[in-house]
């Protein structure tokens, strides 16, 4: 086998890597949720501010 690949015999060495992976996936999910909520809030604010201009452009 190639020397840069390391597959441990003791599978308990995978536990810290799995924990880290789970933590990062949870953090990524929370971040995406926050970005989604902020985006929806900004979209609602934009529509309220420019409602009149949006309706004029549709009528043309």
N, C-alpha and C positions, 0 to 999 in steps of 0.2 A: 504494500500500500504506500501511497505517497506520504512523505514525512510531514507535510503541512496539514494533513487531515488527522483529527484526533477524535476517536470514538471511545469514550471511557468504558471500561468493563463494569465499573460500579455505576449503575444508572442513577444513583442518588445525586451524582454531580450535575445532572440536568435540572434539578429542582430550582436552584437559584436563577437559572436562565429562564425557566418557565414562569417563575414569579415575576421577574423583571418584564417579560413579554406581556403578561397579564396586566401589570401595572401600566405599561405604556399603552396598551389597547384601551384600557379604561380611561386614561388621561386623554387619549385621542378622541374617544367617544364623547367625553364631557366637553372638550374643546369644540368639536363639531356642533354639539347641541347649543353651546353658547353663541357660536358664530351664526347659527341658523336663527336663533331667537333675536339676535341683534339685527340681522338682515331683515327679518319680518317687521321689526319695530321701525327700522329706517324706511322700509317700503311704505308702511302705513303713514309715517310722518311726511314723506315725499308726496304721496297721493293727497293728503290733506292740504299741503301748502300749494300744490300746483294743480288742484282739481279744475279750476277755471281754465287754465291754459290747456290742459289735456282735453277738455270737452271742446274747446275751440278748434283744436287741431283735428279732432275726429270729424267735426262737421264739414270741414273743407274737402 
